[in-house]
């Protein structure tokens, strides 16, 4: 009932605001009055328009509310014997007072947050991240992130982000411009730009020695074919977050030369650079990706993992002879040659060719390879959701054929945290 009676008032206010919005289209042709220290001109920025509109709305709404009070007061004085008219006028007076209270409250809130907002308006907001691209006319355009088409042909780039945040950018020809500092830059050509941010994760380069525009990932990828990059990676940079300690950002990955984490594999740990993926390079007991190309990889953070336990069994459903390994927190456990590892309760039986099932106690998975040093076929066995026992590796599709020919051959194993 209240809003029904106030319908003419709300229509008037809506029409006024609509008129104000449309009138800004003609700001260059019309000279507007000064409001709250703001004057509309051809150089007025969007934040300044917002302040001008706010001040204008405050003043006009106050005038309208005052008019409603005067009009309603006159109706009460001139209609002493008309109860409905008096009641309607009182309702309008109450609405006008509420409107004035809301206006004052909004004004007080804004002036409390920033007194200069009302009196002097907002200054132009300057970006603190990204780059400026310069066109052929010498005009700078702000670019916040990678874009296949910025809408013009750029001739120069100037960095806004510091080097520790933005490493470099690439132009349309994949030419690299290194970030040498804020305000610096260099020649740039084309309409596309690619940002090489300094973010923790994996950077895949199309050429050896980290040449060319890389692809960045911070999670597992089951098929690089989805990115048109299957077996195209020639070198890799593996970064962690330098803003935090290594203890909280120790990333790792297992690489595969087939999709869906299959085929031959290799392991790489924290902050390693691999200049040539075609050259298998041992490092700290782990083997980098082998020749044959990279098709998928499993990404994880082993620093956040707690201590765990893995128990290997020579029978299905975690039965038979057992071998228990306790894995300390933030570490991986790697067995180079299982022919030299024996079951705890029968030291005459080596683990090689005898692992059938395993328990995993903790948020980990198990990587098994048919040969030592990850030189054979590999597969990740994910921990079941409702039990700690992986009942049989023989049931895995990748191992069925190998098992039928050779038995359960396992030459290398690695406990890895579940991907985050």
MIGULO-480883 format. One record per residue (C-alpha): x, y negated, z. Coordinates in nm, 3 decimals. Layout:
REM residues N
[[X; Y; Z]] ...
//
This chain:
REM residues 420
[[0.000; 0.000; 0.000]] [[0.286; -0.235; 0.087]] [[0.466; -0.182; -0.244]] [[0.139; -0.211; -0.436]] [[0.077; -0.554; -0.286]] [[0.436; -0.656; -0.354]] [[0.420; -0.547; -0.720]] [[0.423; -0.901; -0.867]] [[0.721; -0.992; -0.649]] [[0.923; -0.685; -0.759]] [[0.833; -0.747; -1.124]] [[0.960; -1.103; -1.095]] [[1.289; -0.994; -0.934]] [[1.342; -0.716; -1.192]] [[1.279; -0.957; -1.477]] [[1.524; -1.203; -1.326]] [[1.800; -0.942; -1.291]] [[1.735; -0.814; -1.644]] [[1.762; -1.170; -1.774]] [[2.094; -1.215; -1.592]] [[2.238; -0.896; -1.742]] [[2.136; -0.987; -2.097]] [[2.255; -1.341; -2.056]] [[2.613; -1.225; -2.003]] [[2.618; -1.113; -2.365]] [[2.611; -1.480; -2.459]] [[2.870; -1.584; -2.202]] [[3.097; -1.730; -2.468]] [[2.825; -1.958; -2.606]] [[2.660; -2.070; -2.280]] [[2.823; -2.267; -2.001]] [[2.717; -2.110; -1.672]] [[2.712; -2.290; -1.337]] [[2.981; -2.213; -1.081]] [[2.876; -1.952; -0.825]] [[3.081; -1.874; -0.515]] [[3.399; -2.002; -0.670]] [[3.346; -1.804; -0.991]] [[3.304; -1.956; -1.338]] [[3.215; -1.744; -1.642]] [[3.447; -1.808; -1.935]] [[3.596; -1.623; -2.230]] [[3.885; -1.505; -2.009]] [[3.661; -1.375; -1.731]] [[3.745; -1.013; -1.641]] [[3.493; -0.745; -1.550]] [[3.561; -0.767; -1.172]] [[3.505; -1.141; -1.190]] [[3.177; -1.087; -1.378]] [[3.069; -0.853; -1.096]] [[3.145; -1.115; -0.830]] [[2.966; -1.386; -1.029]] [[2.659; -1.166; -1.072]] [[2.655; -1.081; -0.701]] [[2.676; -1.445; -0.595]] [[2.415; -1.547; -0.850]] [[2.180; -1.271; -0.731]] [[2.224; -1.375; -0.366]] [[2.135; -1.738; -0.444]] [[1.839; -1.661; -0.672]] [[1.699; -1.394; -0.438]] [[1.718; -1.644; -0.150]] [[1.529; -1.901; -0.357]] [[1.262; -1.646; -0.448]] [[1.226; -1.533; -0.085]] [[1.192; -1.896; 0.026]] [[0.929; -1.952; -0.242]] [[0.732; -1.649; -0.124]] [[0.739; -1.781; 0.234]] [[0.610; -2.123; 0.127]] [[0.344; -1.979; -0.102]] [[0.221; -1.732; 0.161]] [[0.215; -2.004; 0.427]] [[-0.001; -2.224; 0.204]] [[-0.241; -1.932; 0.146]] [[-0.280; -1.882; 0.521]] [[-0.347; -2.253; 0.579]] [[-0.598; -2.280; 0.294]] [[-0.788; -1.958; 0.361]] [[-0.878; -1.955; 0.732]] [[-1.204; -1.768; 0.672]] [[-1.066; -1.499; 0.437]] [[-0.912; -1.216; 0.644]] [[-0.797; -1.013; 0.341]] [[-0.611; -1.309; 0.193]] [[-0.450; -1.388; 0.527]] [[-0.343; -1.026; 0.574]] [[-0.197; -1.015; 0.222]] [[-0.004; -1.339; 0.287]] [[0.132; -1.206; 0.617]] [[0.249; -0.889; 0.440]] [[0.433; -1.101; 0.185]] [[0.596; -1.304; 0.462]] [[0.716; -0.985; 0.632]] [[0.855; -0.858; 0.300]] [[1.030; -1.189; 0.236]] [[1.192; -1.180; 0.583]] [[1.306; -0.820; 0.524]] [[1.458; -0.926; 0.193]] [[1.645; -1.212; 0.359]] [[1.776; -0.974; 0.629]] [[1.902; -0.730; 0.361]] [[2.073; -1.013; 0.169]] [[2.242; -1.143; 0.483]] [[2.350; -0.793; 0.584]] [[2.507; -0.723; 0.243]] [[2.683; -1.058; 0.252]] [[2.818; -0.996; 0.603]] [[2.937; -0.643; 0.515]] [[3.129; -0.761; 0.208]] [[3.284; -1.059; 0.381]] [[3.388; -0.837; 0.672]] [[3.555; -0.589; 0.435]] [[3.724; -0.860; 0.226]] [[3.648; -1.230; 0.288]] [[3.807; -1.326; -0.043]] [[3.554; -1.118; -0.235]] [[3.274; -1.373; -0.197]] [[3.478; -1.691; -0.185]] [[3.738; -1.625; -0.452]] [[3.632; -1.310; -0.631]] [[3.839; -1.006; -0.722]] [[4.172; -1.029; -0.891]] [[4.237; -0.811; -1.193]] [[4.311; -0.452; -1.091]] [[4.655; -0.343; -1.210]] [[4.719; 0.027; -1.274]] [[4.980; 0.204; -1.062]] [[5.012; 0.522; -1.266]] [[5.043; 0.610; -1.633]] [[5.201; 0.406; -1.915]] [[5.146; 0.109; -2.144]] [[5.150; 0.174; -2.519]] [[5.233; -0.116; -2.747]] [[5.075; -0.146; -3.093]] [[5.227; -0.303; -3.406]] [[5.098; -0.646; -3.299]] [[5.278; -0.633; -2.966]] [[4.963; -0.580; -2.759]] [[4.984; -0.345; -2.459]] [[4.717; -0.083; -2.386]] [[4.691; 0.110; -2.062]] [[4.695; 0.492; -2.101]] [[4.626; 0.703; -1.791]] [[4.698; 1.056; -1.916]] [[4.751; 1.277; -2.219]] [[4.529; 1.204; -2.518]] [[4.512; 1.350; -2.873]] [[4.405; 1.010; -3.010]] [[4.452; 0.678; -2.829]] [[4.272; 0.490; -3.107]] [[4.569; 0.300; -3.255]] [[4.923; 0.359; -3.378]] [[5.173; 0.290; -3.102]] [[5.528; 0.168; -3.156]] [[5.660; 0.154; -2.800]] [[5.593; 0.297; -2.453]] [[5.653; 0.141; -2.111]] [[5.626; 0.344; -1.790]] [[5.409; 0.246; -1.493]] [[5.460; 0.566; -1.293]] [[5.801; 0.625; -1.127]] [[6.024; 0.905; -1.266]] [[5.955; 1.134; -0.969]] [[5.587; 1.129; -1.065]] [[5.600; 1.120; -1.446]] [[5.904; 1.286; -1.605]] [[5.852; 1.189; -1.970]] [[5.600; 1.146; -2.251]] [[5.587; 1.293; -2.602]] [[5.463; 1.117; -2.916]] [[5.280; 1.255; -3.221]] [[5.601; 1.413; -3.353]] [[5.681; 1.573; -3.014]] [[5.966; 1.329; -2.965]] [[6.045; 1.292; -2.595]] [[6.078; 0.958; -2.415]] [[6.234; 1.008; -2.071]] [[6.115; 0.797; -1.781]] [[6.416; 0.592; -1.673]] [[6.220; 0.376; -1.431]] [[5.911; 0.160; -1.383]] [[5.881; -0.104; -1.655]] [[6.125; 0.076; -1.885]] [[6.047; 0.283; -2.192]] [[6.145; 0.321; -2.553]] [[6.034; 0.366; -2.914]] [[5.713; 0.562; -2.959]] [[5.523; 0.657; -3.274]] [[5.178; 0.788; -3.355]] [[4.829; 0.799; -3.205]] [[4.869; 1.090; -2.964]] [[5.052; 1.111; -2.632]] [[5.140; 1.397; -2.398]] [[5.230; 1.333; -2.032]] [[5.493; 1.554; -1.869]] [[5.396; 1.509; -1.503]] [[5.625; 1.632; -1.227]] [[5.383; 1.886; -1.086]] [[5.449; 2.223; -0.920]] [[5.399; 2.512; -1.157]] [[5.532; 2.665; -1.479]] [[5.641; 2.469; -1.787]] [[5.665; 2.678; -2.106]] [[5.881; 2.527; -2.382]] [[5.860; 2.625; -2.752]] [[6.239; 2.607; -2.796]] [[6.545; 2.717; -2.599]] [[6.712; 2.476; -2.357]] [[6.377; 2.311; -2.273]] [[6.332; 2.138; -2.609]] [[5.988; 2.044; -2.743]] [[5.653; 1.963; -2.588]] [[5.584; 2.213; -2.306]] [[5.264; 2.372; -2.181]] [[5.199; 2.332; -1.808]] [[5.021; 2.585; -1.585]] [[4.968; 2.616; -1.210]] [[4.768; 2.940; -1.209]] [[4.781; 3.287; -1.361]] [[4.721; 3.327; -1.735]] [[4.599; 3.663; -1.861]] [[4.650; 3.573; -2.228]] [[4.858; 3.295; -2.381]] [[4.675; 3.365; -2.707]] [[4.397; 3.149; -2.566]] [[4.641; 2.857; -2.583]] [[4.787; 2.953; -2.921]] [[5.115; 3.020; -2.742]] [[5.147; 3.399; -2.743]] [[5.517; 3.498; -2.755]] [[5.607; 3.138; -2.844]] [[5.770; 3.043; -2.514]] [[6.149; 3.026; -2.558]] [[6.250; 2.865; -2.227]] [[6.089; 2.795; -1.889]] [[6.119; 2.547; -1.606]] [[5.964; 2.663; -1.283]] [[5.904; 2.381; -1.034]] [[5.779; 2.354; -0.680]] [[5.649; 2.043; -0.505]] [[5.950; 1.833; -0.408]] [[5.729; 1.615; -0.190]] [[5.693; 1.909; 0.052]] [[5.942; 2.152; 0.196]] [[6.025; 2.473; 0.012]] [[5.876; 2.663; 0.303]] [[5.528; 2.546; 0.206]] [[5.567; 2.552; -0.172]] [[5.765; 2.862; -0.270]] [[5.602; 2.963; -0.595]] [[5.671; 3.276; -0.792]] [[5.548; 3.451; -1.107]] [[5.561; 3.787; -1.276]] [[5.589; 3.769; -1.656]] [[5.457; 4.027; -1.905]] [[5.509; 4.082; -2.277]] [[5.148; 4.199; -2.323]] [[4.811; 4.046; -2.245]] [[4.624; 4.118; -1.920]] [[4.947; 4.158; -1.718]] [[5.065; 4.463; -1.912]] [[5.374; 4.595; -2.088]] [[5.726; 4.518; -1.971]] [[5.767; 4.262; -1.699]] [[6.008; 4.038; -1.513]] [[6.002; 3.832; -1.198]] [[6.105; 3.472; -1.137]] [[6.107; 3.287; -0.805]] [[6.126; 2.933; -0.671]] [[6.262; 2.645; -0.881]] [[6.443; 2.844; -1.148]] [[6.522; 2.728; -1.499]] [[6.546; 2.984; -1.779]] [[6.709; 2.825; -2.085]] [[6.662; 3.128; -2.312]] [[6.393; 3.391; -2.256]] [[6.548; 3.624; -2.514]] [[6.842; 3.689; -2.279]] [[6.756; 3.907; -1.974]] [[6.937; 3.742; -1.683]] [[6.960; 3.901; -1.337]] [[6.939; 3.656; -1.051]] [[6.925; 3.747; -0.685]] [[6.823; 4.103; -0.765]] [[6.532; 3.997; -0.984]] [[6.515; 4.017; -1.361]] [[6.398; 3.735; -1.581]] [[6.161; 3.805; -1.872]] [[6.303; 4.049; -2.124]] [[6.325; 4.019; -2.503]] [[5.991; 4.072; -2.674]] [[5.811; 3.750; -2.590]] [[5.583; 3.623; -2.316]] [[5.209; 3.698; -2.338]] [[5.078; 3.665; -1.982]] [[5.195; 3.587; -1.629]] [[5.075; 3.623; -1.271]] [[5.128; 3.309; -1.059]] [[5.138; 3.302; -0.678]] [[5.269; 3.121; -0.369]] [[5.464; 3.358; -0.147]] [[5.559; 3.095; 0.112]] [[5.202; 3.079; 0.242]] [[5.180; 3.456; 0.290]] [[5.196; 3.615; 0.633]] [[5.390; 3.927; 0.719]] [[5.251; 4.249; 0.575]] [[5.303; 4.622; 0.557]] [[5.298; 4.860; 0.260]] [[5.285; 5.237; 0.305]] [[5.351; 5.463; 0.005]] [[5.207; 5.816; -0.008]] [[5.275; 6.113; -0.234]] [[4.911; 6.222; -0.224]] [[4.583; 6.058; -0.328]] [[4.369; 5.853; -0.086]] [[4.673; 5.763; 0.127]] [[4.756; 6.115; 0.236]] [[5.068; 6.334; 0.237]] [[5.420; 6.216; 0.301]] [[5.459; 5.849; 0.381]] [[5.712; 5.570; 0.350]] [[5.645; 5.246; 0.539]] [[5.793; 4.904; 0.463]] [[5.740; 4.597; 0.679]] [[5.752; 4.275; 0.477]] [[5.849; 3.961; 0.673]] [[5.648; 3.644; 0.624]] [[5.735; 3.434; 0.319]] [[5.943; 3.713; 0.163]] [[5.914; 3.970; -0.109]] [[6.046; 4.323; -0.075]] [[6.213; 4.476; -0.375]] [[6.345; 4.832; -0.417]] [[6.602; 4.850; -0.694]] [[6.630; 5.229; -0.723]] [[6.359; 5.446; -0.570]] [[6.563; 5.760; -0.628]] [[6.765; 5.644; -0.327]] [[6.455; 5.577; -0.115]] [[6.305; 5.869; 0.080]] [[5.983; 5.935; 0.267]] [[5.999; 5.874; 0.641]] [[5.866; 6.214; 0.741]] [[6.065; 6.413; 0.480]] [[6.405; 6.267; 0.388]] [[6.450; 6.529; 0.116]] [[6.182; 6.378; -0.107]] [[6.265; 6.055; -0.289]] [[5.999; 5.801; -0.368]] [[6.081; 5.804; -0.737]] [[5.826; 6.008; -0.931]] [[5.629; 6.084; -0.614]] [[5.425; 5.770; -0.534]] [[5.056; 5.836; -0.590]] [[4.871; 5.602; -0.352]] [[4.952; 5.329; -0.101]] [[4.820; 5.122; 0.188]] [[4.865; 4.748; 0.183]] [[4.803; 4.562; 0.508]] [[4.791; 4.190; 0.436]] [[4.687; 3.963; 0.151]] [[4.921; 4.118; -0.103]] [[4.925; 4.318; -0.425]] [[5.177; 4.574; -0.548]] [[5.371; 4.561; -0.875]] [[5.503; 4.895; -1.000]] [[5.743; 4.961; -1.286]] [[5.821; 5.299; -1.441]] [[6.197; 5.223; -1.443]] [[6.447; 5.047; -1.220]] [[6.507; 4.672; -1.254]] [[6.163; 4.626; -1.411]] [[6.288; 4.768; -1.740]] [[5.992; 5.000; -1.790]] [[5.617; 4.956; -1.818]] [[5.463; 4.749; -1.539]] [[5.126; 4.706; -1.378]] [[4.985; 4.501; -1.089]] [[4.767; 4.694; -0.847]] [[4.533; 4.458; -0.664]] [[4.432; 4.535; -0.309]] [[4.076; 4.675; -0.290]] [[3.829; 4.438; -0.127]] [[3.683; 4.684; 0.124]] [[3.984; 4.893; 0.226]] [[4.361; 4.876; 0.265]] [[4.414; 5.195; 0.064]] [[4.467; 5.200; -0.311]] [[4.353; 5.560; -0.364]] [[4.553; 5.659; -0.673]] [[4.772; 5.490; -0.931]] [[4.692; 5.779; -1.163]] [[4.341; 5.637; -1.211]] [[4.483; 5.318; -1.360]] [[4.430; 5.306; -1.737]] [[4.785; 5.193; -1.814]] [[4.937; 5.483; -1.625]] [[4.712; 5.768; -1.743]] [[4.916; 5.860; -2.048]] [[5.252; 5.822; -1.871]] [[5.134; 6.030; -1.579]] [[5.015; 6.310; -1.809]] [[5.362; 6.329; -1.965]] [[5.604; 6.244; -1.689]] [[5.419; 6.260; -1.361]] [[5.377; 5.950; -1.142]] [[5.710; 5.788; -1.238]] [[5.787; 5.474; -1.038]] [[6.135; 5.323; -1.051]] [[6.076; 4.974; -0.910]] [[5.821; 4.818; -0.680]] [[5.748; 4.467; -0.563]] [[5.497; 4.337; -0.309]] [[5.354; 4.004; -0.422]] [[5.096; 3.775; -0.259]] [[4.750; 3.750; -0.407]] [[4.717; 3.457; -0.647]] [[4.565; 3.148; -0.487]] 
//
